[in-house]
Amino acid sequence: MALRNQDERRTTKAALALLVAVSLGLTATPALAQFDFFGLFGGGDEEPPAPSADALPYDLDIAVEGDVDIDDAFETVSTLYRLRADPPPDAEALVRRAQSDLVPFIDALWGLGYYNASVRIEVAGVPLTIRGENAAAAAAAARGYRGAELVPVRVLIEPGNVFRVRALRVLGPDGTPLALPEGVYALEPGDEAASAAILAAQADIVDYYRAASRPLAAIAGIDPVVVHPERALDLTIRVEPGPVAGIGPIAVGGNEDVPESVIRSFIYTEPGDPYSPEALASIRRSIGRIEAISSVRIREAEALDPNGDLPLEVVVSERLKRLFGVSASYSTADGPAASIYWAHRNLFGGAERLRLEATALYLTQTGARTQRNGDEWWDDVGGKVSASFMKPALWGTRNDFLADAFVSRDRTAGYTAELVNVTAGIRHRFGDGFNVQAGVEYETGRGTDVLGKYDYTLVGLPLSAELDGSDSRLDPREGYRLRAGVTPYLEAFGSSTGFTYALAEGSVYLPLDALKRWVIAARVEVGSIAGAELNEVPANRRFYAGGGGSVRGYAYRSLGPRIGAEPIGGRSLFEASVEARLRVTDTIGIVPFVDAGSAFRESYPSFDEELRFAAGIGLRYHTAIGPLRADIAFPLNPEEGDDAFGLYLGIGQAF
């Protein structure tokens, strides 16, 4: 079975032939305006090598007639430019290098819509042609510069006027016009006839048919007619839509240590389902959630099978099994935090993940120091040592086993707690980004807050659901996320108290432009504790607001009911945030935001405690692994003792 990558279908040889469809007429140009191209072509900081007896360094000079912005196109195609610091050994090699630039320069100009363009290259004053008639004379002239001077190499470019699309037709295989919906492609009569725009229109047409379950859609050919006197291009695009098809058998390859059964458990598309690029993207995305897998490619067959479906092959690459790392964060309101972790991504050969992590933080909140047992600095230190294990695809199913255990010392402005927690559960994956998890939890600990000292034991049955419809984990630009969980803590099996803990969070990401450079992001979180009075709930299990992942600008877990100046936590929670994530460049972004929230005494957000607001602005530096984040937030209705602002540093978006 012949297979090929789905992206290969977008390359249309007939379309690329547009760049060489016009005869090469290279003529000398009269008056030329000199352009330096911001130092890119010989006028910048990189000087050519000095004259030498062993080589022929040259001085490259490019002149362009008219005020046209085409320097980037020449920089990428010119061998003379790219190798200017590596001089050729002799005159013949220099001439061959210069001559090799003639066609790429013309191609670049035609690609920008300049079909009457003229290019002339001179070596030592001798003009070159594509057929090489003057090559010997140019080489002889260049030899006279060896060891004495740089060989002058001059490129003379006359772009002329840009051509525009005059007529555009899209025809089917029988030659009849295709009735495509408006907006399928952006190219219209009157637009510049640049090859990039023409290729984009072809790709858009193919994408339209592929989205309509026609995986074999292709451009059968294009017929460009360049009308030189009118500086116009008449274009006919011929399309082969292909038949409607479903997804056929799915093969798996490339895996070495990860079992095929595990990979298949993360493929939610079934043979016979309608074909669509989104279905293929879903396969890539879901398999990419396996931590042992680094990349996923999908190869599509070149022909349908006897059932009229398109066979696929999923080809994966595996990550290094072991991972070690460190991370750090800092906020002026809460203090510094750092963690170190080690992980194994395929512990027993079934893509099992084991992660060991240690985290430490130092609380710098002034109010927290009133909770000290003494004057020792380590009273303000908190931390956690944890182990997390996951075995995906139990017996080849969509069920995963998860177990977590940690020992923690929580240190906040309102309480100090030392505890041990063990949780185990089964997660069932219904589809890509949608799962439900159920398990059992045991926690025992002791703590101190303004209400006094306490010891406790909790036995719970956590149940949670998650629906992730966003397009990225660390930098979502479109979609939504929903998370909800409820845990009834039993008054049995040694549990010291019983209550029901519930928490739900939703976020949405709305792009404002096609490239998703401007995004509005919003988040709402609501929590409730029912079945117990406030003083019966351990302090570390109550709700608090404030901090880097909550209401920025206020100290960590400082917002909510208080006794005097001391936060005691609440039985309900409400938080909301809105951000405008604006890309200034490909790597730099600014994020103005507003946060609001608080905790409340009752089991539902009654707003008897004042809702706290904060506003601020963030800076994002976007990297391949996610954005680096720096936020500064200002409380809008602070209480006495609150800081004037908070500065937060971290990795990834705030939510």
Secondary structure, 3 states (H helix, E strand, C coil): CCEEEHHHHHCCHHHHHHHHCCCCCCCCCCCCCECCHHHCCCCCCCCCCCCCCCCCCEEEEEEECCCCCCHHHHHHHCHHHHCCCCCCCCHHHHHHHHHCCHHHHHHHHHHCCCCCCEEEEEECCEECCCCCCCHHHHHHHHHCCCCCCCEEEEEEEECCCCCEEEEEEEECCCCCECCCCCCCCCCCCCCECCHHHHHHHHHHHHHHHHHCCCCCCEEEEEEEEEECCCCEEEEEEEEECCCCCEEEEEEEECCCCCCHHHHHHCCCCCCCCECCHHHHHHHHHHHCCCCCEEEEEEEEECCCCCCCEEEEEEEEEECCCEEEEEEEEEECCCEEEEEEEEEECCCCCCCCEEEEEEEEEECCCCHHHHHCCCCCHHHHEEEEEEEEEEECCHHHCCEEEEEEEEEEEEECCCEEEEEEEEEEEEEEEEECCEEEEEEEEEEEEEEEECCEEEEEEEEECCEEEEEECCCCCCCCCCEEEEEEEEEEECCCCCCCCCEEEEEEEEEEEEECCCCCCEEEEEEEEEEEEECCCHHHCCHHHCECECCCCCCCCCCCCCECCEECCEECCECEEEEEEEEEEEECCCCEEEEEEEEEEEEECCCCCCCCCCCEEEEEEEEEEEECCEEEEEEEEEECCCCCCCCCCEEEEEECCCC
